[in-house]
Amino acid sequence: MNIKNGDPIGNGHDMPHAPGIDAKELPLYKLYWLGRQKLLLFTSQGYQEAMGYFREAVKQDARFVLAWAAMAETYAYWGYYLEFAGHADSARQCYEYAYQSAERALQVSPSLAEPHRAMALALRRGPKADAQRRRQEARFAFEINPDDAENCYEYWRSLGYDPDNPLIYRALAINPCLGGAYNDLGVVLNEKHRWEEAADCLRRAIEINPRHSLAYCNLAWALVGLGHNDQAETACAKALDINPQESRAHVILSLVYAQKKLLDRSVEELNRAKELDPANAAIEEGLAILARQRQRSVPV
């Protein structure tokens, strides 16, 4: 295979021209492209369907490096999804597979950006987590091809998610359909209490992928910050409609009801969150606080 650095994958568009791909490899590239579209949905079903395409690609050609790199990225994102859904063992297994797939990609073609970006993702969490090496691998990918949106995005994440770092805006300028980047930027803007900016980013993430339940949760967080509790409640309901296991939606609903002084409903939502994510200590702490509030009958 004689591929150039740079992955022209979009999000929701027709398959783009594949520079440097031989005609005989186009069927492999099509499998890769179809899998990428599923990966970029950032849903459990999307990850599962993406893996089907990538596995078929490497079954047909065990040296098709783009598929190995994409498998690593898919496992890394899937592991994160499972970890925060309370499935620690399954998440750990995904993280292991992510590292193994990234290693394979680097063995096949260490000069390409995609294997280095894949390794950066594989080193994000789990048993192999290594922040220093992650930054190094993300920097390698960026230096090999600074005009790839996802290289910019992953390098930005490895550097600490600074909402004022130009790397994230470079990524979004290169690929305005990079929904995950809008979601992550919205999260860090929420953490800075830059609610309006956060809401704008998260609405864009939802526009790109209307099935992104976590983006709805993060939008609800921004709306609570803006004082729009009814809109936040609607956003949480949408998240739960997409993913009934989304514990974070129940946490935010608990906050909404607490602000509305509906403490019984607030406790009920936190209990639902605890059922879905029993290992989350913050939920238990929230329940204790609400219990004290109810005992004293002090408005939140």
C-alpha positions in Angstrom: 0.0 0.0 0.0 1.3 3.5 -0.9 -0.9 5.9 1.1 -0.1 9.4 1.9 -0.4 10.9 5.4 -3.7 12.3 6.0 -7.2 10.8 6.4 -9.8 12.6 4.4 -12.6 11.0 6.2 -15.6 13.3 6.8 -18.7 12.8 8.7 -22.0 12.2 7.0 -20.7 12.8 3.4 -20.1 10.6 0.4 -16.8 8.7 0.5 -14.0 11.1 -0.5 -11.2 10.6 -2.9 -8.5 8.4 -1.3 -5.1 9.8 -2.2 -2.4 7.1 -2.7 -4.8 4.2 -2.5 -4.3 1.6 -5.3 -7.4 0.6 -7.2 -7.1 -2.9 -5.8 -7.2 -1.5 -2.3 -10.4 0.6 -2.8 -12.7 -2.1 -1.4 -10.6 -2.1 1.8 -10.7 1.7 2.0 -14.5 1.6 1.6 -14.8 -0.8 4.5 -12.5 1.6 6.5 -14.6 4.6 5.5 -17.9 3.0 6.4 -16.5 2.0 9.8 -15.3 5.5 10.4 -18.8 6.9 9.8 -20.1 4.5 12.5 -17.2 5.4 14.9 -17.9 9.1 14.6 -21.4 8.5 15.9 -19.8 8.0 19.4 -22.5 5.5 20.4 -22.3 2.0 21.7 -24.1 0.6 18.6 -21.9 2.7 16.4 -18.7 1.3 18.0 -20.0 -2.2 17.5 -20.9 -1.7 13.9 -17.6 0.1 13.2 -15.6 -2.9 14.5 -17.4 -5.1 12.0 -16.1 -3.1 9.1 -12.6 -2.8 10.5 -12.3 -6.5 11.3 -13.4 -7.4 7.8 -10.8 -5.1 6.4 -7.9 -6.6 8.3 -9.3 -10.1 7.6 -8.9 -9.3 3.9 -5.5 -7.7 4.3 -3.7 -8.0 7.7 -1.4 -5.1 6.8 -4.1 -2.6 6.1 -2.8 -0.1 8.6 -5.7 2.4 8.5 -8.1 -0.3 9.8 -5.8 -1.3 12.6 -5.4 2.3 13.7 -9.2 2.9 13.5 -9.8 -0.3 15.5 -7.5 1.1 18.2 -9.4 4.4 18.3 -12.8 2.6 18.4 -11.8 0.4 21.3 -10.4 3.4 23.1 -13.7 5.4 22.7 -15.8 2.3 23.5 -13.8 1.7 26.6 -14.4 5.2 27.8 -18.1 4.9 27.1 -18.3 1.6 29.0 -16.2 2.9 31.9 -18.6 5.8 32.6 -21.6 3.5 32.2 -20.3 1.5 35.1 -18.9 -1.5 33.2 -15.3 -1.5 34.5 -14.3 -5.0 33.4 -15.6 -4.5 29.8 -13.9 -1.1 29.6 -10.6 -2.5 30.8 -10.8 -5.2 28.1 -11.5 -2.5 25.4 -8.5 -0.5 26.6 -6.3 -3.5 26.3 -7.5 -4.2 22.7 -7.0 -0.5 21.9 -3.3 -0.7 22.9 -2.8 -4.0 21.0 -4.4 -2.6 17.8 -2.4 0.6 18.0 0.8 -1.4 18.5 0.0 -3.5 15.4 -0.7 -0.3 13.4 2.7 1.1 14.5 4.5 -2.1 13.6 3.0 -2.0 10.1 3.6 1.6 9.3 5.3 3.9 11.9 5.8 6.7 9.4 2.0 7.4 9.1 0.2 9.8 11.4 -2.8 7.6 12.0 -1.0 4.9 14.1 0.5 7.5 16.4 -2.8 9.2 16.9 -4.3 5.8 17.6 -1.7 5.1 20.2 -2.3 8.4 21.8 -5.9 7.5 22.3 -5.0 4.0 23.6 -2.8 5.6 26.2 -5.6 7.9 27.5 -7.1 5.6 30.1 -6.9 2.1 31.3 -4.0 -0.1 32.4 -1.7 1.3 29.8 -2.5 5.0 30.5 0.5 7.2 30.2 0.0 10.9 29.9 3.5 11.7 28.9 3.7 9.2 26.1 0.2 10.1 25.0 1.3 13.7 24.4 4.4 12.4 22.6 2.4 10.2 20.3 -0.2 12.9 19.7 2.6 15.4 18.9 4.1 12.9 16.4 0.8 12.6 14.6 0.4 16.3 14.5 3.9 16.9 13.2 3.5 14.3 10.5 0.3 15.9 9.3 -0.8 19.2 10.9 -3.6 19.6 8.4 -5.6 16.6 9.7 -8.4 17.7 11.9 -8.3 14.7 14.2 -4.5 15.0 14.7 -5.1 18.6 15.8 -8.0 17.5 18.0 -6.2 14.6 19.7 -3.1 16.8 20.3 -5.3 19.4 21.9 -6.8 16.8 24.2 -3.4 15.4 25.2 -2.3 19.0 26.1 -5.1 19.4 28.6 -8.3 20.5 26.8 -7.6 24.3 27.1 -10.6 26.0 25.5 -8.3 28.9 24.4 -5.7 26.7 22.7 -5.9 27.4 18.9 -5.4 23.7 18.1 -9.1 23.0 18.7 -10.3 25.8 16.5 -7.8 24.7 13.8 -9.4 21.2 14.0 -12.9 22.6 13.6 -11.8 24.8 10.8 -10.4 21.9 8.9 -13.4 19.6 9.6 -16.5 21.5 10.7 -18.3 18.2 11.1 -16.1 16.9 13.9 -18.9 16.5 16.4 -16.7 14.9 19.1 -14.6 18.0 19.2 -17.6 20.3 19.6 -18.8 18.1 22.5 -15.4 18.2 24.3 -15.0 21.9 23.8 -18.5 22.4 25.2 -17.6 20.4 28.3 -14.5 22.4 29.1 -16.4 25.7 28.4 -19.0 24.4 30.9 -16.3 23.8 33.4 -15.2 27.5 32.9 -18.8 28.6 33.4 -18.8 30.0 29.8 -22.3 28.8 29.5 -23.4 30.5 26.2 -20.3 29.4 24.4 -20.7 25.9 25.7 -24.3 25.7 24.6 -23.4 26.9 21.1 -20.8 24.2 20.8 -23.1 21.5 22.1 -25.9 22.4 19.9 -23.5 22.1 17.0 -22.4 18.7 18.2 -26.1 17.6 18.3 -26.7 19.1 14.9 -23.9 16.9 13.5 -25.0 13.8 15.4 -28.6 13.9 16.7 -28.0 10.5 18.4 -25.2 11.8 20.7 -26.8 11.3 24.1 -23.8 12.6 26.0 -23.9 15.9 24.0 -27.5 16.3 25.2 -26.4 15.8 28.8 -23.7 18.4 28.4 -26.1 20.8 26.8 -28.4 20.3 29.7 -25.5 21.2 32.0 -25.0 24.5 30.1 -28.7 25.2 30.2 -28.8 24.8 34.0 -25.9 27.2 34.2 -27.9 29.7 32.1 -30.9 29.2 34.4 -33.0 27.5 31.7 -34.1 24.6 33.8 -37.1 23.6 31.7 -34.9 23.4 28.6 -32.3 21.4 30.5 -35.1 19.0 31.6 -36.0 18.5 27.9 -32.4 17.9 26.9 -32.0 15.2 29.6 -35.2 13.6 28.4 -33.8 13.5 24.9 -30.6 11.9 26.2 -32.5 9.2 28.0 -34.7 8.6 25.0 -31.5 7.8 23.0 -29.8 6.0 25.8 -31.9 4.9 28.8 -28.6 3.9 30.6 -27.3 7.5 30.5 -26.7 8.0 34.3 -25.5 11.5 33.8 -28.9 12.6 32.5 -30.4 11.5 35.9 -27.7 13.4 37.8 -28.5 16.6 35.9 -32.2 16.1 36.3 -31.6 15.8 40.0 -29.9 19.2 40.0 -32.8 20.7 38.0 -35.4 19.4 40.4 -33.3 20.5 43.4 -33.2 24.1 42.0 -37.0 23.9 41.5 -37.2 22.8 45.2 -38.7 19.5 44.2 -36.4 17.5 46.6 -38.2 14.2 46.5 -37.9 14.1 42.7 -34.3 15.2 43.0 -33.5 12.3 45.3 -35.5 9.9 43.0 -33.3 10.9 40.0 -30.1 10.5 41.9 -31.2 7.0 43.0 -31.8 6.1 39.4 -28.3 7.4 38.6 -26.9 5.3 41.4 -28.7 2.2 40.1 -27.0 2.7 36.7 -23.6 3.8 38.1 -23.2 2.2 41.6 -19.4 2.9 41.7 -19.9 6.7 41.4 -19.0 8.1 44.8 -20.2 11.6 43.7 -23.8 10.3 43.4 -23.7 8.9 47.0 -22.3 12.3 48.2 -25.2 14.1 46.4 -27.7 11.8 48.0 -26.3 12.6 51.4 -26.5 16.3 50.8 -30.1 16.0 49.6 -31.0 13.9 52.7 -29.7 16.7 54.9 -31.6 19.3 52.9 -34.8 17.4 53.3 -34.3 16.9 57.0 -33.8 20.6 57.5 -36.4 21.6 54.9 -34.0 24.2 53.6 -34.5 25.2 50.0 -31.6 24.4 47.7 
